[in-house]
């Protein structure tokens, strides 16, 4: 990982000195089998009941804290990793996925940024706060990232009117909620005082969602975003899902939209892509959709090695990046 551009100032909304063990039952000794099979938490699709979350906590500890930039207290500092191209006036903010537990900073971050660079487009990979942080923290981070890049656009040689965003899986949900729900609203967070960057527009010139988590209702990802109490209370869970449902927030005149997924995605149903595309058409939002027969979930830049038990043929889906670049060239020139 190269340079880090910390997007917040001295004040970071949602941060405090409390320990993350208030939500996380951490077992450093857990193996990968423990995390995915014995204590799968939100990954358990066999029941609606949320079980032992210690496997999810162990994953977060290992990837985000032990081998990542996060700490054991709620004092994390979100940042952008810049991949700049000299003379490029366009920039894309990349939101890696990871179920709002971790972030795939290489496969869904660096690899995408490098491909954009090869096409003459600058990129910024966003490291945002996730579990055990709860909403709206991650959405505030994404909104702030847009404003940060626009505020410093002249420093990076970027046209402030050509800043777009792409998100993958949970990062696709993050990008969609940021673009369609958060929009350009002012930050209203207890004890936070807005600065000059917060006054800048958070509008996007284009938005791409790759195998995005679109529908949150009754999904166990609510446990991560809103807590077990909200997930277990159906009324509270539905209210939360409605609040952040990008499908009900699209408006006529919204930025062009690019959607991509694979039909054999076992994590997020590809049908949700069609649902969003239908609504976008009704709202007259310019939309391009690519759904491939094979590719599974989490294919990213199609460069990383796959675990044998989750293997999918990526021959067809590997076209998506070039299709995305072609689309981006058409809608942001």
N, C-alpha and C positions, 0 to 999 in steps of 0.2 A: 504494500500500500504506500502510495506516495504522499504528497502534501495534503494536509487537512485544513479546510477552511471552516472554522467554527462559526455557525450561522447566528447564534444568539450573542447578546452582549453580556454584561455582568449579571443581569437578571435572566433566568430561564424559567418560564412558567411551568409549574408542576414539580420543580426540583425542591428537595429538602434533605436534611441529613439523616433521615430515618433509614433503618436497615431493610433491605429487600426480603429478608426472611419473614417479614410480616405476611407475605403472600407465597413465598417460595420455601418448600421443604426440600432442601438440597442434600443429595447423597452423592458425594464425589466418587464413591466406589462403583457406581452403576456402570455396567457395560452397555454397548449399543443394543444388545438383546433385551436388557432390562428396560431401557428407555422406550423401545418400540413394541415389545411383546408383553413384558410383565406389567409395566406401568405406562400404558400408552396415552392415558389422559384424553386429550381432544382427538387423538388419532383413532380411537376406538369407535368404529362405525357399526358395531354389532348391537349397541344399545343407545338409547337416548340419555341414559343416566350418566352423569359425569363421575368418573371414578377417581382413583389416586392420581394426582397431578405431579407426583414427585419425579416421574420420568421426564415430563416436560421441563420441570425446574432444573433437573440435572443437565438436560440438553442446553438450556439457556446458560447455566453456569459455565459449562465446558466451552461453548462456542463464543459467548458474548463477554464473559467475565474472565475466565482463566486464560483463554486464547484470543480475546477480543478487547475492544476499548472500553467496555462497560465496567462499572465498579459494583461493590456490594451495597452501596447506599444510593439513594435517589438523587445523585448529583452528576449524572451523565451529561456529556456535552455533545449534542448532535453536530454533525459536520458534513461537508461535501468534499469529495475527492475530485479535483479538477483534471480533465483530459482536454487540454486546449490545443486548437489548431491555429497557427498563425494566419491571420487574414480571414478567419471564419467569422461571419456575422451572425450565424445561427447557433443556438445551443439547445441541448436536450438535457433535462434533469431526469435521472434514472432512479426509479424506486425498486430495489430488489425485493423479492418475496421471502417468505419464511414463516408463514402462519401467524404473524405478529409475535413470534417467539424469538426467531433469529433473523439474520439477513444473509442472503446468498450474494455476497459482495463480489465474488469472482464470476461465477457462471451467469448471473443475472445483473452484473454490474460492470466489472472491468471488461469482460468479453464484448459486451454491447457497446461500451464506450469506445473501444478500439475499432470496432466495425464502423461506428459513426465517424471517428477520426479519419479512417481510410476514405470515407465519402466526403471529407472536407467539412465536417460538422463538429463543433466543440461539444463536450459532454461533461456532466457533473454527476457523480454517483452519490446518492444520499444515504448516510447512516442516520437513521431515525430511532427514537426511543420506542421500545416494545416491552413486552412482558418482563417484569410485573407492573410496568406503567399501564394505565388504563386510558381509554378515550376521554377527552379529545386530544390528549398529549401528542400522539403520533400525527394527527391531522394538523395540529398547530405547527409541528416541525416541517411538514411538507409545504404548508402555506408559506411559512417563513423562508424556506429554501428558495421558492420562486421570487419572493421579495428581495432576498439577499442577492441573488444573481442579477436581478433587474437593477437594484441599487448600485451594484458594482459593474454594470454592463460596460461602461466606458473603459474601466481598468482591464477588462478581458477582451476588448475589441468587438463586443457583441451588440447587435441591434436590439434594443430593449423590446421591440415589437415582434421579435422572432425567438421567443423562449417557449419551448414546448416541454411536455413531460411524457414519460413512458413508465408503466408499472407492470410488475409480474406477480401473479397470484395474489397474496395479501398486499403486495406492493401495487398490484393493479387496483385492488379495492382502495388503497390509500390514494392513488392518483385520481381515481374516479370520484371519490368523496371530496377530495381537494378541489377538483375542477368543477363538479356539479353541485356539491352541497355547501362546502366552505366558501367557495367563490372568493369574493373580495371583501368579506365581512371583517370588521375590526376585531381585534383580540379582546375578549372580555374574560379575563382570568383573575381570580382573587389576588390582590396585592401586586399584580404586575402593572408596570407603568410603560406604556408604549414609547418607542424611540423613533428615530428618523426612518429606519428601515421599515417599520410597521406602517408608515404612511404611504409607502410605495404600492402600486397596483400588484395584485396577485393573479391577474388574468394570464391565460395561456393562449398561444397562437395555434396549438394543435395538441391532441391528447391521444395516446395509444395505450390500450389495455390488452395485455397478453395473458391468456388463461386466467382472467381476473376472478376473484371472489366477489360476486355481484349481490347475491341474495344472502343476507345474514340471518334471517328469521329461522329459528329452531336449529341453527348451526352451532356446533360446539365452540366455534371461534368466539362466540359471545362470552364464554368463560374467560377468555384471555382479554378481550376488549372491555368487558363490563363487570366481570366477576361472577362467581358461582351463584350468588343470591339472585342476580338478575336473570341468569340462564334458567335457574330452577323455577322462577316465577314467570309463568307463561305470559301474563299480561305485561309485566315489566320488560320481558325479553322482546315481545313484539313491538312495544313502544320504542325501545332502543333501536331495533332494526329499522323501524319506519323513519326514525330521526336521521339515520345515516344511509338510507336507501337511495342510491344515485338514480334509480329508474324513475322515481317520482319527482326528481328535481331538474330533469332536463328542460331546457327552455329553447324556444325558437331563437336562432341567431347564435347558438353556442358554437364553440370552436370545432373544427373538423375532427372526426373520431375514427380511429383505426382499431379494429377488433380482431383478435386471432386466438384460436384454440384448436385442440385435436378432439375428434369424436371419441377416442378411447381414453380420454382423461378420466381417471378413477377418483380424483380428488374433488374437482369442481365440474359439475355437469356442463357440457358444451351448450346445452339448450339455453342456458342463461345468456349466452352470447346473442342468440337469435331474439330472445325477449328484449334485450337492450337495443338491438338493431331495429326492431320493429317500432319501439317507442321513439328512437331517434328519427326514423323516417317520418313518423306522424308529426314530429316537432320540426321537420324540415332541416335537421342537422345533417350536414354532409358526412356520410359514413361509408367506410370501406371494410368489408368483412372477409376473412379468410379462415375457413374451417377445414382442417386436414383429416383424412381418414385415420391416420396413425401418427403417433408422436407422444402420447401420454401427457403427463403433467410435469412441469418444471424443466422443459427442454432448453430454456434460455437461449444461449448462443449456439447450442448444439455442438459444443466442443468438449464439455466435461465427460468423464467416464461415468457409466451408469452402474448402479448396483444390480447384480444378476436378477434378484427377485423383483425388481421394478423396471426391467428392461423393456424398451419400446423401440420399434424401427423408426428412426428419424430421417430416413431418406427423403420422404416427401416434405416433412415439416421444416427441414433445413432451408427451404426456399423463403421462409417468412421474413428473414432479415432484409433480403434484397427487395422484397415486395414492400416492406415498411419504408426502406430508404427511398424507393421510387415514389411512394405516396407522399412522404415528407417533402421531397423535392417539388412535387406538384402543388402542395397546399401552403408551403411556407416561402416560396421564392418571392 
